[in-house]
Amino acid sequence: MFDTLREAARIATWAPDEARELIARVEPTDDIGVARAAELLAKIGAVTQQWELAREMYDDAAGAWEAHDAARAAALRAIGRCLPLAAFTTDVDAIASEVEIVRRVFEEGRPAPVVQRAVTEIRRALTPRPITGVIERAFGLSPGEMAYVMAAAAPQLEADVLPVTGVDDWRELLGASSLDGEVPLGRAAPLVKETPALVAHPALVSRLLGRATVENPIGCTASFVTPGAAPANAEELARTLVVDRRILAGERVDQLAAIAARRELRVLHVRAQAASSLALAAAVVEAGLHGAIAAIDAEEWRHVKLPGQGPLFVIARRPIAGTVAISSGR
């Protein structure tokens, strides 16, 4: 049950309908499970801008937690009092809010910014989604994983924010400022390098600093694709791609773009003159930073092993092992 609720927490801000389905599927009956489910449903209500319902559910969640974790109950009531919330008006505002949270983590003598962080997590999911929300959704990050991304980037966005530190230190510090507690680096790994300190990917930093152009991976050229006609099972395939993190294979790149568009994502077609695993990894990162999914031609990349999970599109006229064929929808 708790694994299912953990998955619901991962996707709640960028796939709220699927998160709600997961919660309904487990139907928790123990006190902690009921409290956690109520808390997640409150957050889903907030990110879908059902403000009255969300306020009531935050109060209900606080009541469910009261006997088990009074501090958590108080934080939930405080979040509810902040509603309704406004979307960030600019990417600059969104990034500044994230950096301020990282700065607060290191301030001695002040409580961890639990409520401030929870409010920011909701605001970055609201439309129009800022660059931070775009990155969170494109890479399928949990709130905790997104916290690592911003923690690693913050010193390069604001030089005086904090010292660079290692992942073990960050796990404890970020966990103390989150209702979800400590989490591993997980899906944030492509954007954050352990050296052993956390260092943000250079492409991530430049994107957060306002870079709008696409940087071609070495030996490749990349361009965005205009969506064409969507297949009948496009919604199912979009879920498989974005929520389940699978690799989809199909013959037409414009059809792939139509599937991605169901989740407000674009497709970046990456053509290779010198295909390599490093180039593929760079292409996936660059696409995600622009709210897109990379699409590669199977023939051009035939000597490169596909990653273990998506999202990724492969343009192919024959079945590819480890992928979901668009014609089948399975």
C-alpha positions in Angstrom: 0.0 0.0 0.0 2.7 2.5 1.0 4.6 1.9 -2.3 1.4 2.8 -4.1 0.9 6.0 -2.0 4.5 6.9 -2.6 4.0 6.6 -6.4 0.8 8.8 -6.0 2.9 11.4 -4.2 5.5 11.3 -7.0 3.0 12.1 -9.8 0.4 14.2 -7.9 1.4 17.6 -9.2 1.8 16.7 -12.9 -0.6 13.7 -13.2 -3.3 14.3 -10.6 -5.9 12.1 -12.2 -3.7 9.1 -12.2 -2.6 9.9 -8.6 -6.2 10.0 -7.5 -6.8 6.6 -9.2 -3.8 5.1 -7.3 -5.2 6.3 -4.0 -8.6 4.9 -4.7 -7.1 1.6 -5.7 -5.4 1.0 -2.3 -8.3 2.1 -0.1 -6.2 2.4 3.1 -7.8 1.5 6.4 -5.0 1.9 9.0 -4.6 5.4 10.6 -1.3 6.3 8.9 -2.5 5.2 5.5 -5.8 7.1 5.8 -3.9 10.2 7.0 -1.4 10.0 4.1 -4.2 9.4 1.5 -6.1 12.4 2.9 -3.0 14.6 2.6 -2.4 13.6 -1.0 -6.0 14.2 -2.0 -5.8 17.7 -0.5 -2.7 18.4 -2.6 -4.4 17.1 -5.7 -7.4 19.3 -4.9 -5.0 22.3 -4.7 -3.1 21.6 -7.9 -6.4 21.2 -9.8 -7.5 24.5 -8.3 -10.5 23.1 -6.4 -9.7 25.5 -3.6 -12.7 25.1 -1.3 -12.4 21.3 -1.4 -8.7 21.4 -0.9 -9.0 23.6 2.2 -11.5 21.2 3.7 -9.3 18.2 2.8 -6.2 19.8 4.3 -8.2 20.3 7.5 -9.3 16.7 7.4 -5.8 15.5 6.8 -4.5 17.5 9.7 -7.1 15.9 11.9 -6.1 12.5 10.7 -2.4 13.2 11.6 -3.0 15.0 14.9 -2.6 11.9 17.2 0.4 10.6 15.3 2.4 13.7 14.2 1.2 17.1 15.7 3.9 19.1 13.8 2.7 17.6 10.5 -0.9 18.4 11.4 0.0 22.0 12.1 1.9 22.3 8.8 -1.1 20.9 6.9 -3.5 23.4 8.5 -1.0 26.2 7.6 -1.0 25.1 4.0 -4.7 25.1 3.9 -4.8 28.6 5.2 -2.6 29.7 2.3 -5.2 28.7 -0.3 -6.1 29.8 -2.9 -2.7 30.3 -4.5 -1.7 32.2 -7.7 0.4 30.7 -10.4 3.9 32.1 -10.8 3.8 35.0 -13.3 7.3 34.5 -14.7 10.0 31.9 -14.7 12.2 34.3 -12.8 9.7 34.5 -10.0 9.4 30.7 -9.9 13.1 30.2 -9.7 13.6 32.9 -7.1 11.0 31.1 -4.9 12.9 27.8 -5.2 16.2 29.4 -4.5 14.8 31.1 -1.4 13.7 27.7 0.0 17.3 26.4 -0.5 18.6 29.5 1.3 16.2 28.9 4.2 17.4 25.3 4.6 20.8 26.7 5.7 19.6 29.4 8.0 20.4 28.6 11.6 17.9 29.2 14.3 14.9 29.1 11.9 12.4 26.2 11.5 12.6 24.2 8.3 10.6 25.8 5.5 8.0 23.0 5.3 5.0 25.1 4.5 6.9 27.4 2.2 8.1 24.5 0.2 4.7 22.8 0.0 3.2 26.1 -1.3 5.9 26.4 -3.9 5.3 22.8 -5.0 1.6 23.6 -5.6 2.3 26.9 -7.4 4.7 25.4 -9.9 2.0 23.0 -11.0 -0.5 25.7 -11.8 -1.1 27.1 -15.3 0.8 28.6 -16.9 3.4 26.1 -15.7 6.8 27.8 -15.1 10.1 26.3 -16.2 10.5 24.6 -12.8 7.2 22.8 -13.3 8.0 22.0 -16.9 11.2 20.3 -15.8 9.5 18.4 -13.0 6.9 17.0 -15.3 9.1 16.2 -18.3 11.5 14.2 -16.1 8.8 12.6 -14.0 10.3 13.9 -10.8 8.8 13.6 -7.3 8.8 16.8 -5.2 11.8 15.4 -3.3 13.7 14.7 -6.5 12.9 18.2 -7.8 14.3 19.6 -4.5 17.7 18.0 -5.3 17.6 19.6 -8.8 17.1 23.1 -7.3 19.5 22.5 -4.5 22.3 21.6 -6.9 21.5 24.5 -9.2 21.1 27.2 -6.6 24.8 28.0 -6.0 25.2 28.7 -9.7 22.0 30.8 -9.9 22.9 32.8 -6.7 26.5 32.6 -5.8 26.0 33.5 -2.1 23.2 31.0 -1.4 25.0 28.1 0.2 28.1 25.9 0.2 28.2 23.0 -2.2 27.7 19.8 -0.3 27.2 16.1 -0.8 24.1 14.0 -1.4 24.1 12.5 2.1 24.0 16.0 3.7 21.4 17.1 1.2 19.2 14.1 1.9 18.9 15.0 5.6 18.5 18.8 5.0 15.9 18.5 2.3 14.1 15.8 4.1 13.7 18.0 7.1 12.0 20.7 5.0 9.5 18.3 3.3 6.3 16.5 4.4 7.6 13.5 2.4 10.8 13.2 4.5 14.1 12.0 3.1 14.2 10.6 -0.4 17.1 9.4 -2.7 18.4 11.3 -5.7 16.4 8.9 -7.9 15.2 10.3 -11.3 17.0 13.5 -10.7 20.3 11.8 -11.4 20.5 12.9 -15.1 20.3 16.5 -14.0 22.6 16.3 -11.0 26.1 14.8 -10.7 27.7 13.5 -7.5 31.3 14.5 -7.5 30.9 13.7 -4.4 29.2 17.0 -3.9 26.0 17.7 -5.9 26.7 19.6 -9.1 23.9 20.7 -11.5 24.1 19.7 -15.2 25.5 22.7 -17.1 22.5 22.5 -19.5 20.1 22.7 -16.6 21.8 25.8 -15.2 21.8 27.6 -18.5 18.2 26.8 -19.1 17.2 28.1 -15.6 19.2 31.3 -16.4 17.0 31.9 -19.5 18.5 30.0 -22.4 15.6 29.4 -24.9 17.5 27.8 -27.8 18.1 24.1 -28.1 21.7 22.9 -27.8 22.5 20.1 -30.2 24.3 17.1 -28.6 27.7 16.4 -30.1 27.3 14.6 -33.5 23.5 15.3 -33.6 21.0 17.9 -34.8 17.7 18.4 -33.1 14.4 20.1 -34.0 10.9 20.3 -32.7 8.1 18.3 -34.4 4.7 19.6 -35.4 2.0 17.2 -34.1 0.0 15.3 -36.7 -3.1 13.1 -36.3 -3.2 11.2 -33.0 -4.0 7.4 -32.9 -7.2 6.3 -31.4 -5.5 5.2 -28.2 -3.4 8.3 -27.8 -4.5 9.0 -24.3 -3.6 5.5 -23.1 -0.2 5.7 -24.9 0.5 9.1 -23.4 -0.1 7.7 -19.9 2.2 4.7 -20.7 4.9 7.2 -21.9 4.7 9.9 -19.3 3.4 8.2 -16.1 4.7 4.7 -16.6 8.0 6.0 -18.1 8.0 3.6 -21.0 9.7 3.8 -24.5 7.2 4.0 -27.4 8.0 3.0 -31.0 6.1 4.0 -34.1 6.6 4.8 -37.8 5.6 8.5 -37.8 7.3 11.2 -35.8 4.3 13.5 -36.1 2.1 10.9 -34.6 4.5 10.6 -31.7 4.3 14.3 -31.2 0.5 14.1 -31.1 0.7 11.5 -28.3 3.1 13.7 -26.3 0.8 16.7 -26.8 -1.9 14.9 -24.8 0.4 15.6 -21.8 1.3 19.1 -22.9 4.8 17.9 -24.0 6.6 18.4 -27.2 8.8 16.1 -29.3 12.4 16.9 -30.1 13.6 14.8 -33.1 17.3 14.1 -32.7 19.1 13.1 -35.9 22.5 11.5 -35.5 25.6 11.6 -37.6 27.7 10.1 -34.8 25.4 8.2 -32.5 26.6 7.3 -29.0 25.2 6.6 -25.6 26.5 9.9 -24.3 24.8 11.8 -27.2 21.5 10.0 -26.4 21.7 10.9 -22.7 22.5 14.5 -23.7 19.5 14.5 -26.1 17.1 13.2 -23.4 18.2 15.8 -21.0 18.1 18.7 -23.5 14.6 17.6 -24.6 13.3 17.4 -21.0 14.7 20.9 -20.2 12.5 22.3 -23.0 9.4 20.3 -21.9 9.9 17.8 -24.7 10.6 14.1 -25.2 13.4 13.0 -27.5 12.6 11.0 -30.6 15.3 9.0 -32.3 15.5 7.0 -35.6 16.1 3.3 -34.8 18.4 2.8 -37.8 20.6 5.8 -37.0 20.9 4.7 -33.3 21.0 1.0 -34.0 24.4 0.5 -32.3 23.4 2.4 -29.1 21.6 0.5 -26.3 18.3 2.0 -25.4 17.9 3.2 -21.8 16.1 1.0 -19.3 13.1 3.4 -19.0 11.6 6.3 -20.9 10.1 8.6 -21.7 11.6 8.2 -25.2 10.3 7.8 -28.7 11.9 5.4 -31.3 10.9 5.9 -34.9 10.9 2.4 -36.4 9.1 0.3 -39.0 9.6 -3.0 -37.1 9.2 -4.1 -33.5 11.9 -3.0 -31.1 12.6 -5.0 -28.0 11.8 -3.2 -24.8 9.4 -0.7 -26.4 5.6 -0.4 -26.6 4.4 -0.4 -30.2 2.1 2.5 -31.0 -0.1 0.3 -33.2 -0.8 -2.1 -30.4 -1.3 0.4 -27.6 -0.2 -2.3 -25.1 
